[in-house]
Amino acid sequence: MKKIEAIIRKSKFDEVKEALHQIEVNFFSYWDVTGVGNEKQGHVYRGVSYSTSDIQRRYLSIIVSDPFLEITVNAVIKSAYTGEVGDGKIFVSPIEEAYRIRTKEKGKETLN
């Protein structure tokens, strides 16, 4: 099993969520987060200057079985892509074990 952590634009969340549902990844967790990015310029909106160094993003945590790793990562990349600075990052980590509390199952069966 693998843990996919994706940090994406909040504006792309609905597209990413739909892409994940289309490949049958129906459970994941997400949080609104703030980070510091590489973009150093500010933006002016209605005469007010905003710093873009503190960036509002959405953080997704997705656990998949090994065969679903590549298709899941590709779905996130394709749906979160704008081609602009700040599209986000994806990190992949191994998961040693998973347990379903209700049934006491363990292993990849807990992901269904």
C-alpha positions, 0 to 999 in steps of 0.5 A: 500500500502507498500513501499519496499526499497531494498539495493542490490549488483549492480551485482545482479540488472539485476537478481532482475529487471527480477524477479520483471518483472516476478511477474508483478512489472513493475515500480520502481525507483533505485539509485546507492548509497554508504554505510558503511557496516559491512565488515571490511577487505580490498581486494587486486586487482592487487597489489592495496588494496581496502577498502570494508567499503565503499560499492557500492550498488543499492537502489530500491524503490518499491511501491506495493499493500498489497497483492503483498508485500510478493511475491515482497519481496520474489522475491528480496530476492531470486534473490539478494541472494549470501549467502555472507556478503553484500547481502543487506537489505530490509525495508518495510513501509506503504504508506498512499496514492498515486496519479497519476498526469496525471489522478488525480486518487488516491489509489491503482489504481495508481500502475497499 
